[in-house]
Amino acid sequence: MRYLLFVLLICSISTVFAQDTIATYFDWAGNPTTNIYNAAFFRSKINPSKPTKTYYRGDSLKKNDAFKPAQISEKNGRFIFINLDKTVIKDITFKENKRHGQALTYYENGKIKDVEFFRNGLQDSISTYYHKTGVISAIEHYVSDSLMSYEFFNEDGTKDTVSTSASVAAEFPGGLVEMRRFLGNNIIYPHTAVELNIEGKCYLQFQIDETGKIYDVRVMRGVPDCFECDKESVRVVKEMPLWTPAKTHNRYCASTFNLPIMFKLTGGGKKKKRHNK
């Protein structure tokens, strides 16, 4: 259904284009193109008295807001973001580069995900969030970007009386204490680092998906002169058990976690490693 709505929107606008409308289509490199079906986005201006509308085609394999061509100097009016399969994923109105009015976000299955309201870039009024099943997950009241009150609901529609925060960070099973124990028991100090008396911190960043699985483990800053320490840090993090995933608006969500792991030699040059600030 959302596909049909978008096609109708394109047809409608194309009809207007023939009536004193300026339309420019661009490819992913930001260059003008005449192929409207493969265009990354297009801009339309019906007449000088009305704001320009820009319609983006998001790539589901990339961040939907990652493509910001130089031609777009100011966002005004309604922006519709779509996936490569032509399903709408976002429908947002801007005023002078700030979100203003209703902002809609959809799941990949076409169901509504978020209904939010903004005033001059700040979240305001009542925002409603939904589970993938279409059941409301949260109703939140904002005033100038400050959350004033909220209600949470389970996927069966019953009220959630357990959750106490609109946003909850992902957590290792048992918390930080257990994570330190896991690292201390599993990290093996590289032999080369012991021989060369190398110590230091390896700063990692990794993603945790909606199920608690770790992926995309990256070394943001490694232990100086010790690639083996960095490699060992990545190995152990990849072996971690499932985490409790993060939550926002009473829904499990993907999140990013930053973790420093310290390599420090203790008496006799024995392995000993720990983590965390």
Secondary structure, DSSP 4 states (H G I P E B T S, - for coil): -HHHHHHHHHHHHHHHHTTT-EEEEE-TTS-B-S-TTS-SEEEEESSTTS--EEEEE--TTS-TT----TT-----EEEEEE-TTS-EEEEEEEETTEEEEEEEEE-TTS-EEEEEEEETTEE-EEEEEE-TTS-EEEEEEEETTEEEEEEEB-TTS-B--S---SEE--B-TT-HHHHHHHHHHH----HHHHHTT--EEEEEEEEE-TTS-EEEEEEEE--TT-HHHHHHHHHHHHTPPPPBPEEETTEEE-EEEEEEEEE--BGGGB--EEE--
